[in-house]
Amino acid sequence: MEPFTTHRGIAVPLLRANVDTDAIIPSREMKRVGKTGLGQGLFAAWRYRNSDSREPEPDFVLNQARYAGASILLAGENFGCGSSREHAVWALKEYGFRAVMAPSFGVIFRDNCIRNGVLPIVLDETKLIAIAEDSSAGGPVTVDLRACQVFSPGGTVYSFNIPPAQREMLLEGLDPVALTLKLADRIDAFQRQDRQERPWIYLNLPLDPSPCP
């Protein structure tokens, strides 16, 4: 997973409340078993006049020239609610979004963001509107995860909070398994001690089992 330290990009406003994961990636767009090929289906019901022909809806914000190449999404309250489909985050990431800012997120969606290298930032609506207005002329927004700060094009600085473990995962580009494996030495030491104290638990398995053929 690509580490997230700082990111500078165009911010696009989609300040609608309660945008669920089916709006982010409709179920009819989930035709693959992998993480790729979903970007074209992002917000398909709003982005296209006809989802089959992919004729763009010119009024939808992602289709406006000034937001071409946007990589920061300014969203509304409870963004990513609904089903737990991880495809929603995969679609956002494949489109090019590295960060999503909203007053609140669906809990599972927020966790899926962390596990896929997309930074979810909680900022209140007033700040998001200010960032949107400040960046409407096309100026970039900078996100610094080390400092936990957002810099608007006009120079205003907004601070945000993120749990330390989630911040570490993003800064180092770790998924939950890789984060756990950082503690491999401590895990091994615990198992060795536990094997001595409770040998019956281990059913006479060798201390250092050979890999399966």
Protein Blocks (a to p, Z undefined) as FASTA:
>chain_A
ZZdfbdcddddddfbghiafklmmgfklmmbfbfghklmmgoklmmpmblklopacfkbm
klpmklgoiabdcddehihiajfbfklmmmmmmnopabdcdfbdcfklmmmmmmnopacd
dddfklmmmmmmmmmnopacdddfklopacdfkopacdddddfklmmmmmnopafklmmm
mmmmmmmmmmmmmmmmmmmlnnopafbdcddZZ
